[in-house]
Amino acid sequence: MGSKSTTLLLIGFLHIFIVTSSCSHLYSSLGGNFSGDPGELNSNLTSMAKRLINQAYADIDPSRLIDFHTHILGMGNSPSGIWINPAMQSLGNPLRYFRFQIFKNAAGIENIESADQNYLKRLLKLIDNLPYQGKFMILGLDKHYRPDGKEDPEWTDLYIPNEYIANIAKQHPEKFIPMISVNPHRRDAIDKLEYWRKQGIRFIKWLPNAMGIDPSDPKLESYYLKMKELGMILLVHVGDEGSVHTGPFEKFGNPLLLRRPLDMGVKVIMAHCASDGTNKDLDASSQNEISNFDLFVRMMNEPRYEGLLFGEISGLTQINRFDGPLQTLLKKQEWHHRLVNGSDYPLPALNIVVWTGSLERAGFITGDEMEALDLIYKYNPILFDFVLKRTVRHPETGERFPSSVFMFPKVLK
């Protein structure tokens, strides 16, 4: 999901003020700061907003349009099987509680008793009001498991069952592609991979920092071999994680830990291109802390990973990520065929990390474009995220992300 950012840490200190002053409306200003129904956007578009939307889709093949990173959330108050750690709903854990409240707001969850339905209804409405829908990969999220194969509820903040994801995709096949999540420490992990592959599912999502997975663990080799045998592909969070509790497992976001599956021939998509945080340089004897993005860049530059290692650009335009990584990825045209798009929804709906003014001041967009994008955001954050990424340009060279980044690459089929 989203990244740990200075912004989110700072706003945690606002929690006391929000609770004690009963200013729950501040959740809206930090979370989903929306002003209109998605269906009303077209009648309120300015000429500049229309132009940006038309330009964004102009060279896109709608049959290949794809979002690799869309979350399904809820509270588990339906047959979904979703589980939320009680610590995320307790004022005794203020930062975790605060983050959760903001996410609920941004996700359109207005009624706790019908949270699962609220979330899905909101997501479907946003998609239905896109000019071209394309397909959205919806993600499961497995529990945290210890290396001995036992579940660890203390470190599991959120559980989104694969069965729920698969059922949603079955009900809406024109919109969704299911992506399962199977923790390799599960005692039935191999059986789960085989089962879901027989259901036609090829993509697996890991959030190692939250799931307790060290991707470099030699004990995972049988898992990787099965993935390769089945032609399955791993979308894995790399870099810091700030949406759920990680504690001592934060280090598992180190991109270098994924050398093992890559060296075994497994295709890996690194979510967010490791664009936040630092980790130990495990390739150096000193093992100094350097940026996760620099580690990602190093691996992308290694010829042996061509055709195996890919980057996913969700979050790259957020305030805590764009300065450095976004410029680099826009300029690296030789990598563009290895990049794929993801929205990481509901992250684009989090007003606290969507700072178009900073992008404008840094030269990625113009002032007129900023105003038009802000208007789109207030009605449809998914459309906003797509149009923003198609609009941003390198401040010096003017390079943009090509249309291929937003369409399903043949090498991953």
KEKE-3310 file (N, C-alpha, C; in steps of 0.2 Angstrom, whole numbers, plus 5000, padded with zeros to 4 digits):
npx = (5004:5003:5016:5028:5029:5036:5026:5015:5019:5020:5007:5002:5003:4993:4982:4978:4973:4962:4954:4951:4945:4934:4934:4929:4928:4940:4946:4941:4947:4960:4959:4948:4945:4933:4921:4911:4899:4905:4899:4895:4905:4908:4899:4905:4917:4931:4938:4952:4953:4946:4954:4966:4961:4957:4969:4976:4971:4972:4982:4980:4976:4961:4958:4969:4972:4977:4977:4988:4987:4976:4967:4956:4946:4938:4928:4925:4912:4903:4900:4913:4925:4935:4947:4951:4963:4960:4968:4970:4958:4957:4958:4969:4980:4985:4992:4990:4976:4972:4978:4970:4957:4958:4960:4948:4939:4944:4942:4928:4920:4907:4898:4900:4894:4891:4903:4911:4902:4900:4913:4916:4905:4908:4921:4917:4908:4917:4925:4915:4913:4923:4931:4937:4936:4946:4955:4956:4968:4964:4968:4972:4977:4987:4989:5001:5013:5023:5040:5039:5027:5015:5001:5002:4993:4995:5004:4997:4989:4979:4968:4964:4955:4959:4948:4938:4942:4943:4929:4923:4930:4924:4911:4912:4919:4922:4928:4938:4953:4959:4971:4981:4986:4998:5006:5022:5026:5016:5010:5003:5007:5012:5002:4992:4996:4996:4982:4976:4982:4976:4964:4965:4973:4987:4995:5003:5003:5014:5017:5030:5035:5024:5019:5029:5039:5055:5062:5074:5076:5083:5074:5063:5064:5058:5045:5048:5052:5041:5032:5039:5038:5024:5022:5019:5018:5026:5020:5027:5028:5041:5053:5049:5035:5020:5006:5001:5005:5022:5034:5048:5050:5051:5063:5062:5058:5068:5075:5085:5084:5077:5084:5086:5073:5073:5086:5083:5074:5061:5048:5047:5039:5042:5033:5030:5042:5052:5052:5054:5061:5075:5088:5099:5114:5116:5125:5137:5152:5152:5139:5131:5117:5107:5097:5082:5077:5089:5094:5085:5087:5100:5098:5090:5098:5106:5111:5107:5094:5085:5070:5065:5064:5054:5046:5034:5023:5015:5011:5021:5019:5016:5018:5029:5037:5040:5051:5065:5065:5054:5059:5070:5064:5056:5065:5073:5072:5075:5071:5057:5049:5049:5041:5026:5009:5001:4988:4987:4975:4966:4975:4977:4966:4969:4971:4981:4993:4993:4999:4997:5002:5015:5021:5018:5026:5039:5040:5034:5021:5010:5003:4990:4987:4988:4977:4966:4968:4966:4953:4948:4952:4943:4931:4934:4946:4953:4953:4959:4972:4977:4977:4985:4998:4999:5001:5012:5029:5046:5055:5066:5069:5057:5052:5040:5029:5027:5013:5014:5017:5005:4997:4994:5008:5016:5026:5023:5012)
npy = (4994:5011:5023:5026:5042:5058:5067:5060:5055:5067:5072:5063:5069:5078:5071:5071:5083:5083:5073:5077:5089:5086:5087:5080:5082:5086:5074:5072:5083:5079:5066:5060:5073:5078:5085:5082:5071:5057:5055:5068:5075:5077:5087:5098:5101:5110:5119:5116:5105:5096:5095:5089:5077:5071:5071:5062:5050:5049:5041:5028:5011:5005:4992:4986:4994:4996:4994:4990:4989:4989:4992:4982:4985:4985:4981:4969:4966:4958:4943:4943:4940:4948:4954:4965:4972:4974:4984:4994:5001:5007:5020:5019:5016:5028:5033:5023:5021:5034:5034:5024:5030:5040:5033:5026:5037:5042:5031:5031:5025:5026:5021:5011:4999:4994:4993:4985:4984:4998:5002:4994:4999:5012:5011:5005:5014:5025:5019:5016:5029:5033:5038:5028:5012:5001:4988:4983:4977:4969:4967:4954:4951:4943:4935:4939:4928:4917:4911:4898:4894:4897:4908:4925:4935:4947:4955:4956:4968:4969:4959:4952:4942:4930:4923:4932:4942:4935:4932:4944:4948:4939:4942:4954:4954:4961:4972:4969:4960:4947:4947:4937:4934:4925:4920:4914:4907:4900:4884:4877:4883:4880:4872:4881:4890:4882:4879:4891:4895:4886:4891:4901:4912:4922:4932:4937:4945:4953:4960:4962:4969:4969:4957:4949:4943:4938:4940:4935:4923:4907:4896:4899:4895:4884:4888:4899:4891:4884:4895:4899:4888:4887:4899:4911:4928:4940:4954:4965:4974:4987:4996:5008:5006:5013:5012:5002:4993:4989:4988:4979:4972:4981:4981:4972:4977:4980:4982:4974:4961:4954:4948:4934:4927:4933:4929:4916:4916:4921:4932:4948:4962:4977:4987:5004:5007:5007:5019:5026:5029:5021:5008:4995:4993:4979:4974:4979:4979:4987:4990:5001:5013:5017:5025:5017:5018:5021:5008:5001:5007:5002:4988:4988:4992:4981:4970:4956:4956:4960:4959:4952:4960:4972:4989:4997:5011:5017:5029:5038:5051:5057:5068:5063:5056:5060:5069:5067:5052:5052:5061:5054:5042:5047:5052:5041:5033:5021:5012:5013:5003:4993:4997:4998:5004:5008:5012:5011:5013:5015:5026:5037:5045:5051:5065:5071:5067:5071:5083:5094:5107:5107:5099:5107:5118:5112:5111:5100:5101:5113:5129:5131:5118:5112:5117:5112:5098:5097:5100:5088:5078:5081:5075:5062:5053:5042:5044:5056:5052:5044:5054:5063:5057:5055:5067:5074:5080:5079:5091:5098:5091:5088:5076:5063:5050:5036:5029:5016:5012:5012:5002:4984:4975:4965:4956:4952:4944)
npz = (5000:5004:5007:5020:5026:5029:5030:5034:5046:5053:5054:5062:5075:5075:5079:5093:5094:5085:5090:5103:5101:5094:5080:5068:5054:5050:5046:5033:5026:5026:5021:5010:5001:4994:4982:4974:4965:4956:4944:4940:4935:4921:4918:4924:4920:4916:4901:4900:4909:4901:4890:4895:4900:4887:4881:4889:4886:4872:4865:4869:4870:4873:4876:4881:4892:4909:4926:4938:4952:4963:4978:4988:5001:5018:5032:5036:5039:5032:5022:5017:5024:5027:5039:5052:5062:5079:5085:5076:5077:5089:5101:5110:5102:5095:5082:5073:5074:5069:5056:5050:5051:5042:5030:5029:5027:5015:5007:5005:5014:5024:5032:5045:5048:5035:5029:5020:5008:5006:5002:4990:4982:4980:4973:4962:4956:4954:4944:4934:4929:4922:4907:4899:4904:4905:4914:4931:4942:4956:4973:4985:5002:5012:5028:5042:5044:5055:5053:5056:5051:5058:5061:5064:5073:5080:5072:5061:5053:5043:5034:5018:5011:4998:4992:4992:4984:4972:4970:4968:4956:4948:4948:4942:4928:4918:4923:4933:4937:4947:4959:4969:4986:4994:5008:5009:5020:5025:5029:5019:5007:4994:4989:4989:4979:4968:4967:4965:4953:4945:4944:4935:4939:4939:4945:4960:4976:4987:5003:5010:5022:5030:5030:5036:5028:5022:5008:5003:5010:5010:5012:5005:4992:4986:4985:4975:4965:4961:4958:4946:4938:4937:4930:4936:4943:4953:4961:4972:4986:4989:4998:5011:5022:5026:5028:5036:5051:5054:5062:5067:5055:5045:5038:5028:5016:5008:4992:4987:4993:4985:4975:4976:4971:4958:4952:4951:4941:4942:4938:4943:4949:4955:4967:4967:4963:4973:4980:4992:5008:5016:5016:5021:5012:5005:4996:4998:5008:5019:5022:5023:5026:5012:5000:4996:4983:4976:4977:4969:4957:4954:4953:4942:4932:4930:4918:4918:4923:4914:4907:4918:4929:4934:4936:4946:4945:4955:4967:4963:4961:4973:4987:4996:4988:4975:4972:4965:4962:4953:4943:4938:4933:4923:4914:4911:4898:4892:4901:4901:4894:4904:4914:4923:4926:4941:4952:4966:4973:4988:4989:4980:4983:4995:5002:5009:5004:4991:4983:4972:4971:4974:4964:4954:4957:4956:4943:4936:4931:4924:4931:4926:4922:4935:4942:4934:4936:4950:4950:4944:4953:4964:4960:4955:4960:4955:4941:4941:4946:4935:4924:4929:4929:4916:4912:4919:4916:4913:4922:4916:4903:4898:4895:4895:4903:4892:4882:4883:4896:4903:4898:4896:4896:4884:4888:4900:4899)
capx = (5000:5006:5023:5029:5031:5037:5020:5010:5021:5019:5000:5000:5003:4987:4977:4975:4968:4956:4950:4949:4940:4928:4934:4930:4928:4947:4948:4939:4952:4966:4958:4945:4943:4929:4916:4905:4898:4909:4894:4894:4912:4908:4896:4908:4924:4934:4941:4958:4952:4944:4960:4970:4958:4958:4976:4978:4968:4973:4986:4979:4972:4957:4957:4975:4972:4977:4979:4991:4988:4970:4966:4949:4946:4932:4928:4923:4905:4899:4903:4919:4930:4940:4949:4955:4966:4957:4973:4969:4952:4957:4962:4975:4985:4983:4994:4987:4969:4972:4979:4964:4951:4959:4959:4941:4936:4946:4939:4921:4917:4903:4894:4904:4890:4891:4909:4913:4898:4902:4920:4915:4901:4912:4925:4913:4906:4923:4927:4910:4913:4930:4930:4938:4937:4951:4955:4960:4970:4962:4973:4972:4982:4987:4991:5007:5015:5030:5043:5037:5020:5010:4998:5003:4988:4998:5007:4993:4984:4974:4968:4959:4955:4959:4942:4933:4945:4941:4922:4922:4932:4920:4905:4913:4924:4924:4932:4943:4957:4961:4978:4980:4992:5000:5012:5026:5028:5010:5012:5000:5008:5013:4996:4988:4999:4993:4975:4974:4984:4971:4958:4967:4976:4994:4999:5004:5005:5017:5019:5034:5036:5018:5017:5034:5043:5061:5062:5080:5077:5083:5069:5058:5066:5053:5040:5050:5052:5034:5030:5042:5035:5017:5022:5016:5022:5026:5020:5030:5030:5048:5054:5046:5028:5017:4999:5000:5011:5028:5039:5055:5050:5052:5069:5060:5056:5074:5075:5091:5082:5073:5089:5085:5069:5075:5091:5079:5070:5055:5047:5046:5037:5043:5029:5032:5049:5056:5054:5053:5065:5082:5089:5106:5117:5118:5130:5143:5154:5150:5131:5128:5110:5106:5090:5079:5077:5095:5095:5081:5091:5106:5096:5087:5104:5110:5108:5104:5087:5081:5064:5063:5063:5049:5044:5027:5024:5010:5013:5027:5018:5015:5023:5035:5041:5042:5058:5071:5063:5050:5063:5074:5060:5053:5071:5076:5067:5077:5067:5050:5046:5049:5037:5019:5005:4996:4985:4987:4969:4963:4980:4976:4961:4972:4972:4987:4999:4992:5001:4999:5005:5022:5022:5019:5032:5045:5040:5031:5015:5009:4998:4984:4986:4986:4970:4962:4969:4963:4945:4946:4952:4937:4926:4936:4953:4956:4954:4965:4979:4979:4978:4991:5004:5000:5003:5019:5034:5053:5056:5071:5069:5050:5050:5034:5028:5023:5007:5015:5017:4998:4994:4997:5014:5016:5031:5020:5006)
capy = (5000:5018:5023:5030:5048:5063:5070:5056:5055:5074:5073:5059:5073:5081:5066:5073:5089:5080:5069:5081:5095:5083:5090:5074:5085:5086:5068:5073:5087:5075:5060:5061:5080:5077:5090:5080:5064:5056:5056:5075:5078:5080:5094:5103:5101:5116:5117:5113:5098:5091:5094:5085:5070:5069:5070:5056:5044:5049:5036:5022:5006:5004:4985:4985:4998:4991:4996:4984:4990:4992:4988:4981:4986:4984:4980:4962:4965:4955:4937:4944:4937:4953:4955:4971:4971:4979:4990:5000:5004:5009:5026:5017:5016:5034:5034:5018:5023:5040:5032:5020:5034:5044:5028:5025:5042:5042:5025:5032:5021:5031:5017:5005:4992:4992:4996:4981:4986:5005:5003:4992:5003:5018:5009:5003:5021:5029:5016:5017:5036:5034:5039:5021:5008:4996:4983:4984:4971:4969:4963:4951:4953:4937:4937:4939:4921:4916:4906:4891:4892:4899:4914:4930:4940:4953:4958:4956:4973:4969:4953:4953:4935:4929:4921:4938:4945:4931:4932:4951:4948:4934:4946:4960:4952:4967:4977:4967:4954:4945:4945:4933:4935:4919:4921:4908:4904:4896:4877:4875:4889:4877:4870:4887:4892:4877:4880:4898:4895:4882:4896:4906:4918:4922:4937:4936:4951:4952:4966:4959:4972:4968:4949:4945:4939:4940:4937:4932:4917:4901:4892:4901:4893:4879:4893:4902:4886:4883:4901:4899:4882:4889:4905:4916:4934:4943:4961:4965:4981:4988:5002:5009:5005:5017:5011:4997:4992:4984:4987:4976:4969:4986:4980:4967:4981:4981:4979:4969:4955:4951:4945:4927:4925:4935:4925:4909:4916:4923:4939:4952:4969:4981:4992:5011:5008:5007:5026:5029:5026:5019:5001:4993:4991:4972:4972:4982:4976:4992:4989:5008:5014:5021:5025:5011:5020:5019:5001:4999:5009:4998:4982:4989:4993:4975:4967:4950:4956:4962:4954:4949:4965:4978:4994:4999:5018:5020:5034:5042:5059:5059:5073:5060:5052:5063:5073:5062:5046:5054:5064:5049:5037:5051:5053:5034:5031:5014:5008:5014:4997:4989:5001:4997:5008:5006:5018:5010:5016:5022:5031:5044:5049:5054:5072:5073:5066:5073:5090:5096:5113:5105:5097:5113:5122:5109:5111:5094:5103:5121:5131:5129:5110:5110:5119:5107:5092:5098:5099:5081:5075:5082:5071:5056:5052:5037:5047:5061:5049:5042:5060:5067:5053:5056:5075:5076:5080:5081:5098:5100:5088:5088:5069:5060:5042:5034:5026:5009:5011:5011:4996:4978:4973:4958:4952:4949:4940)
capz = (5000:5004:5010:5026:5024:5034:5031:5038:5053:5056:5055:5068:5080:5075:5081:5099:5093:5081:5095:5109:5098:5090:5073:5063:5048:5047:5042:5026:5023:5026:5018:5004:5001:4988:4982:4969:4963:4950:4938:4939:4933:4914:4917:4928:4917:4912:4894:4901:4911:4896:4886:4899:4899:4880:4879:4892:4883:4865:4862:4873:4867:4879:4877:4885:4898:4915:4933:4942:4959:4966:4984:4990:5008:5021:5039:5038:5041:5027:5021:5014:5027:5029:5046:5054:5069:5084:5087:5071:5079:5096:5103:5113:5097:5091:5075:5069:5073:5065:5049:5048:5050:5036:5025:5029:5024:5008:5003:5004:5019:5028:5037:5048:5048:5029:5026:5014:5003:5004:4998:4983:4978:4978:4968:4955:4954:4951:4937:4929:4927:4918:4900:4896:4910:4906:4919:4937:4946:4963:4977:4991:5007:5017:5035:5044:5047:5057:5049:5058:5048:5062:5060:5070:5073:5083:5067:5055:5053:5038:5030:5013:5008:4990:4990:4992:4978:4966:4969:4966:4949:4945:4947:4937:4924:4913:4926:4938:4937:4953:4961:4975:4991:4998:5012:5008:5027:5026:5028:5013:5002:4988:4987:4987:4972:4963:4967:4962:4946:4941:4943:4930:4942:4938:4949:4967:4979:4994:5006:5015:5028:5034:5030:5039:5023:5020:5001:5002:5014:5006:5013:5000:4985:4983:4983:4969:4959:4960:4954:4939:4935:4935:4926:4940:4943:4959:4963:4978:4989:4991:5001:5017:5022:5031:5029:5041:5056:5052:5067:5066:5049:5040:5034:5023:5010:5005:4985:4986:4996:4979:4970:4975:4966:4951:4950:4950:4935:4943:4936:4949:4948:4962:4968:4969:4961:4980:4980:4998:5013:5016:5019:5021:5005:5007:4991:5000:5015:5024:5023:5024:5024:5006:4998:4992:4976:4973:4976:4964:4951:4953:4950:4935:4928:4929:4912:4919:4926:4909:4906:4924:4934:4932:4941:4945:4947:4959:4972:4961:4961:4980:4990:4999:4983:4968:4972:4963:4958:4947:4938:4936:4929:4917:4910:4909:4892:4891:4906:4900:4892:4910:4919:4923:4930:4946:4956:4973:4976:4988:4990:4976:4987:5001:5000:5013:5000:4985:4983:4966:4971:4975:4958:4950:4959:4954:4936:4933:4928:4924:4935:4923:4923:4942:4943:4930:4939:4956:4949:4942:4959:4968:4958:4953:4961:4950:4935:4943:4946:4928:4920:4932:4927:4909:4911:4922:4912:4917:4922:4911:4897:4895:4894:4899:4903:4886:4883:4885:4903:4905:4894:4898:4892:4881:4891:4906:4897)
cpx = (5004:5013:5023:5032:5032:5030:5015:5012:5020:5011:4998:4999:4997:4981:4974:4971:4962:4951:4947:4944:4934:4928:4934:4930:4935:4949:4946:4945:4959:4965:4955:4942:4939:4923:4910:4905:4902:4905:4893:4900:4911:4904:4899:4915:4925:4937:4948:4958:4950:4950:4964:4968:4959:4965:4979:4976:4970:4976:4985:4974:4967:4957:4964:4976:4972:4980:4982:4990:4981:4968:4958:4950:4939:4933:4926:4916:4900:4902:4910:4925:4936:4941:4953:4957:4963:4961:4972:4962:4951:4961:4968:4981:4984:4985:4990:4979:4968:4973:4972:4958:4952:4958:4952:4937:4938:4943:4931:4917:4913:4899:4898:4900:4890:4897:4911:4909:4899:4908:4919:4911:4904:4917:4922:4911:4911:4925:4921:4910:4919:4928:4931:4940:4944:4950:4959:4961:4968:4966:4971:4977:4982:4990:4998:5008:5022:5033:5042:5030:5014:5007:5000:4998:4990:5001:5003:4988:4978:4974:4962:4960:4955:4952:4937:4935:4942:4933:4920:4924:4927:4913:4906:4919:4927:4928:4938:4947:4960:4968:4978:4986:4992:5006:5016:5028:5022:5012:5009:5001:5009:5006:4991:4990:4996:4986:4973:4976:4979:4965:4960:4971:4984:4998:4998:5006:5008:5018:5023:5035:5030:5017:5023:5038:5050:5062:5068:5081:5077:5078:5063:5059:5061:5047:5041:5050:5045:5031:5033:5039:5027:5016:5018:5021:5021:5026:5022:5031:5037:5048:5050:5038:5025:5010:4997:5006:5016:5033:5046:5055:5050:5058:5068:5058:5063:5074:5080:5089:5078:5078:5088:5080:5070:5081:5088:5075:5063:5054:5044:5044:5037:5038:5032:5039:5054:5057:5053:5058:5072:5083:5097:5108:5120:5124:5137:5145:5152:5143:5129:5121:5110:5099:5088:5078:5083:5097:5091:5084:5096:5104:5093:5093:5108:5107:5104:5097:5083:5076:5062:5061:5059:5048:5037:5027:5019:5014:5019:5026:5016:5020:5029:5039:5043:5049:5064:5069:5058:5054:5067:5070:5057:5059:5074:5071:5069:5074:5060:5046:5046:5045:5030:5015:5001:4994:4986:4981:4967:4968:4979:4970:4963:4974:4979:4993:4998:4993:5002:5002:5013:5025:5023:5025:5039:5045:5038:5025:5015:5004:4991:4982:4984:4979:4965:4962:4966:4955:4944:4947:4946:4931:4928:4944:4957:4958:4960:4972:4981:4981:4984:4998:5005:5002:5010:5024:5041:5054:5061:5071:5062:5048:5044:5034:5025:5017:5008:5015:5010:4994:4998:5002:5014:5020:5028:5013:5008)
cpy = (5006:5017:5027:5037:5053:5066:5066:5055:5062:5074:5069:5064:5077:5077:5069:5079:5087:5077:5073:5087:5092:5085:5084:5076:5085:5080:5069:5078:5083:5068:5062:5068:5081:5082:5088:5073:5063:5057:5063:5078:5081:5086:5099:5104:5108:5114:5114:5106:5093:5090:5089:5078:5067:5067:5063:5050:5043:5043:5029:5017:5003:4996:4982:4989:4994:4995:4990:4984:4993:4988:4987:4981:4985:4983:4973:4961:4962:4948:4937:4941:4942:4953:4961:4971:4976:4985:4995:5003:5006:5015:5025:5016:5022:5035:5029:5019:5029:5038:5029:5025:5038:5039:5027:5031:5043:5037:5026:5027:5026:5028:5011:4999:4990:4994:4992:4984:4994:5006:5000:4996:5009:5017:5008:5010:5025:5026:5017:5024:5038:5034:5032:5017:5004:4991:4985:4978:4973:4964:4960:4953:4947:4940:4937:4931:4921:4911:4899:4889:4894:4906:4919:4936:4947:4958:4958:4962:4972:4962:4953:4946:4934:4927:4927:4941:4942:4932:4939:4951:4944:4938:4952:4959:4957:4972:4975:4960:4953:4944:4943:4935:4928:4920:4914:4904:4899:4888:4874:4880:4886:4875:4876:4890:4888:4878:4886:4898:4891:4886:4901:4912:4917:4927:4936:4943:4950:4960:4963:4962:4970:4960:4945:4941:4942:4937:4934:4925:4911:4896:4893:4898:4888:4883:4896:4897:4885:4889:4901:4893:4884:4896:4911:4922:4937:4951:4962:4973:4981:4995:5003:5008:5009:5016:5006:4996:4987:4983:4984:4973:4974:4985:4975:4971:4983:4978:4973:4962:4951:4948:4938:4925:4927:4931:4918:4910:4918:4930:4943:4960:4973:4987:4998:5012:5009:5015:5030:5025:5024:5012:5000:4991:4984:4970:4974:4979:4981:4992:4996:5008:5019:5021:5019:5012:5019:5012:4998:5000:5004:4991:4983:4990:4987:4971:4960:4950:4959:4957:4950:4954:4971:4983:4996:5006:5021:5024:5038:5049:5061:5063:5069:5056:5055:5066:5068:5056:5048:5057:5059:5044:5041:5051:5046:5031:5023:5010:5008:5007:4992:4992:4999:5002:5005:5012:5017:5013:5012:5027:5037:5048:5052:5061:5074:5071:5068:5081:5092:5103:5112:5103:5103:5118:5119:5108:5105:5096:5111:5123:5130:5122:5108:5112:5114:5100:5092:5097:5092:5077:5075:5078:5064:5055:5047:5040:5052:5058:5047:5049:5063:5063:5054:5063:5077:5075:5081:5088:5102:5098:5088:5081:5067:5052:5041:5030:5019:5007:5009:5006:4990:4976:4966:4953:4949:4945:4932)
cpz = (5000:5007:5016:5024:5030:5035:5035:5046:5057:5058:5060:5074:5081:5078:5088:5098:5090:5086:5100:5107:5094:5083:5068:5056:5045:5044:5035:5023:5022:5021:5011:5004:4994:4988:4978:4968:4957:4944:4936:4936:4926:4914:4921:4925:4914:4905:4895:4904:4906:4891:4889:4898:4892:4878:4883:4889:4875:4862:4866:4870:4873:4880:4881:4891:4904:4921:4937:4949:4962:4972:4985:4998:5011:5028:5041:5040:5036:5026:5018:5017:5029:5037:5047:5061:5073:5086:5082:5073:5086:5097:5107:5109:5092:5084:5071:5068:5068:5057:5046:5047:5044:5030:5024:5025:5016:5003:5002:5009:5024:5033:5039:5047:5040:5025:5020:5008:5001:5000:4991:4979:4976:4973:4962:4952:4950:4944:4932:4926:4924:4911:4896:4903:4910:4911:4925:4941:4954:4968:4984:4996:5012:5023:5036:5047:5049:5053:5050:5055:5052:5061:5066:5069:5075:5077:5061:5056:5049:5035:5025:5010:5000:4988:4988:4985:4972:4965:4966:4958:4945:4943:4942:4933:4919:4916:4930:4935:4944:4954:4968:4980:4995:5001:5011:5014:5028:5025:5021:5007:4995:4985:4985:4980:4967:4962:4963:4955:4942:4940:4938:4932:4941:4942:4956:4970:4986:4996:5012:5022:5033:5035:5034:5034:5021:5013:4999:5006:5009:5007:5008:4993:4982:4981:4976:4963:4957:4956:4947:4935:4932:4931:4930:4941:4950:4959:4970:4981:4991:4993:5008:5016:5027:5032:5034:5045:5054:5057:5064:5059:5043:5035:5028:5016:5006:4998:4984:4989:4990:4974:4970:4970:4959:4948:4949:4944:4936:4941:4942:4947:4955:4962:4970:4967:4968:4981:4986:5003:5011:5018:5018:5014:5006:5002:4993:5007:5021:5026:5025:5022:5018:5004:4994:4985:4972:4972:4970:4957:4949:4950:4943:4930:4926:4923:4913:4921:4920:4907:4912:4929:4931:4938:4940:4949:4951:4965:4970:4961:4968:4983:4993:4994:4977:4967:4971:4959:4952:4941:4934:4931:4923:4912:4907:4904:4891:4896:4905:4898:4898:4915:4918:4928:4936:4950:4963:4977:4982:4990:4986:4979:4993:5000:5004:5009:4993:4985:4976:4965:4971:4968:4953:4951:4957:4947:4932:4929:4928:4929:4933:4923:4930:4944:4940:4934:4946:4955:4947:4949:4964:4966:4957:4954:4957:4944:4936:4943:4939:4924:4923:4929:4920:4907:4913:4916:4916:4916:4917:4904:4893:4894:4898:4899:4896:4887:4885:4892:4906:4902:4896:4894:4890:4885:4898:4905:4898)
residu = (MET:GLY:SER:LYS:SER:THR:THR:LEU:LEU:LEU:ILE:GLY:PHE:LEU:HIS:ILE:PHE:ILE:VAL:THR:SER:SER:CYS:SER:HIS:LEU:TYR:SER:SER:LEU:GLY:GLY:ASN:PHE:SER:GLY:ASP:PRO:GLY:GLU:LEU:ASN:SER:ASN:LEU:THR:SER:MET:ALA:LYS:ARG:LEU:ILE:ASN:GLN:ALA:TYR:ALA:ASP:ILE:ASP:PRO:SER:ARG:LEU:ILE:ASP:PHE:HIS:THR:HIS:ILE:LEU:GLY:MET:GLY:ASN:SER:PRO:SER:GLY:ILE:TRP:ILE:ASN:PRO:ALA:MET:GLN:SER:LEU:GLY:ASN:PRO:LEU:ARG:TYR:PHE:ARG:PHE:GLN:ILE:PHE:LYS:ASN:ALA:ALA:GLY:ILE:GLU:ASN:ILE:GLU:SER:ALA:ASP:GLN:ASN:TYR:LEU:LYS:ARG:LEU:LEU:LYS:LEU:ILE:ASP:ASN:LEU:PRO:TYR:GLN:GLY:LYS:PHE:MET:ILE:LEU:GLY:LEU:ASP:LYS:HIS:TYR:ARG:PRO:ASP:GLY:LYS:GLU:ASP:PRO:GLU:TRP:THR:ASP:LEU:TYR:ILE:PRO:ASN:GLU:TYR:ILE:ALA:ASN:ILE:ALA:LYS:GLN:HIS:PRO:GLU:LYS:PHE:ILE:PRO:MET:ILE:SER:VAL:ASN:PRO:HIS:ARG:ARG:ASP:ALA:ILE:ASP:LYS:LEU:GLU:TYR:TRP:ARG:LYS:GLN:GLY:ILE:ARG:PHE:ILE:LYS:TRP:LEU:PRO:ASN:ALA:MET:GLY:ILE:ASP:PRO:SER:ASP:PRO:LYS:LEU:GLU:SER:TYR:TYR:LEU:LYS:MET:LYS:GLU:LEU:GLY:MET:ILE:LEU:LEU:VAL:HIS:VAL:GLY:ASP:GLU:GLY:SER:VAL:HIS:THR:GLY:PRO:PHE:GLU:LYS:PHE:GLY:ASN:PRO:LEU:LEU:LEU:ARG:ARG:PRO:LEU:ASP:MET:GLY:VAL:LYS:VAL:ILE:MET:ALA:HIS:CYS:ALA:SER:ASP:GLY:THR:ASN:LYS:ASP:LEU:ASP:ALA:SER:SER:GLN:ASN:GLU:ILE:SER:ASN:PHE:ASP:LEU:PHE:VAL:ARG:MET:MET:ASN:GLU:PRO:ARG:TYR:GLU:GLY:LEU:LEU:PHE:GLY:GLU:ILE:SER:GLY:LEU:THR:GLN:ILE:ASN:ARG:PHE:ASP:GLY:PRO:LEU:GLN:THR:LEU:LEU:LYS:LYS:GLN:GLU:TRP:HIS:HIS:ARG:LEU:VAL:ASN:GLY:SER:ASP:TYR:PRO:LEU:PRO:ALA:LEU:ASN:ILE:VAL:VAL:TRP:THR:GLY:SER:LEU:GLU:ARG:ALA:GLY:PHE:ILE:THR:GLY:ASP:GLU:MET:GLU:ALA:LEU:ASP:LEU:ILE:TYR:LYS:TYR:ASN:PRO:ILE:LEU:PHE:ASP:PHE:VAL:LEU:LYS:ARG:THR:VAL:ARG:HIS:PRO:GLU:THR:GLY:GLU:ARG:PHE:PRO:SER:SER:VAL:PHE:MET:PHE:PRO:LYS:VAL:LEU:LYS)
# end
